Amino acid sequence: MRIKQILFYIIFLSSFSAVYSQEKGTGPKEKSINSERKLQKKVRLEAREKRRQEKAERKAIKKHHKRIQTKKVRRRMKKSKKQAQLNHDNKREPFFKRLFKKKKRKK
């Protein structure tokens, strides 16, 4: 009876050591899907925040640039911006503008 108990303990303890040795890996630990998603979400949020800050900075620079111009210059800037947008969209000037525009003299 004593030998049976000893054999039982030896087999019982060896089974735990086999399971423990299988769990311990020598390579890098595998990342779970949830941890990868959390990491990607964190990266996305940081990138989004960075873009927001850059956009706010560009907006502030543009606002400052406009603020230091005179009223005449601001009107001229607005007019030239509108003209540039029309040129970009390949649109002609409105009919009445073309009709009453001063004609260029031919030499």
RAPE-V170025 format. One line per field, one symbol per residue. ss: DSSP state (H for helix, E for strand, L for the rest). phi: phi as a letter, one per 20 degrees, with the letter a starting at -180 (. if undefined). psi: psi as a letter, one per 20 degrees, with the letter a starting at -180 (. if undefined). A space follows every 50 residues. Layout:
ss=???
phi=???
psi=???
//
This chain:
ss=LHHHHHHHHHHHHHHHHHHHHHHLLLLLLLLLHHHHHHHHHHHHHHHHHH HHHHHHHHHHHHHHHHHLLLHHHHHHHHHHHHHHHHHHLLLLLLHHHHHL LLLLLLL
phi=.ffffffgffffffffffffffffdeefffefffffffffffffffffff fffffffffffffffffeefffffffffffffffffffeldefggffffd fffeeee
psi=hhhggggggggghhhhhgghhhhoqhaqqpqqhghgggghgggggggghg hgggghggghggggghhiqrhghgghggghggghgghhjlqrqqghghgj qpqppp.
//
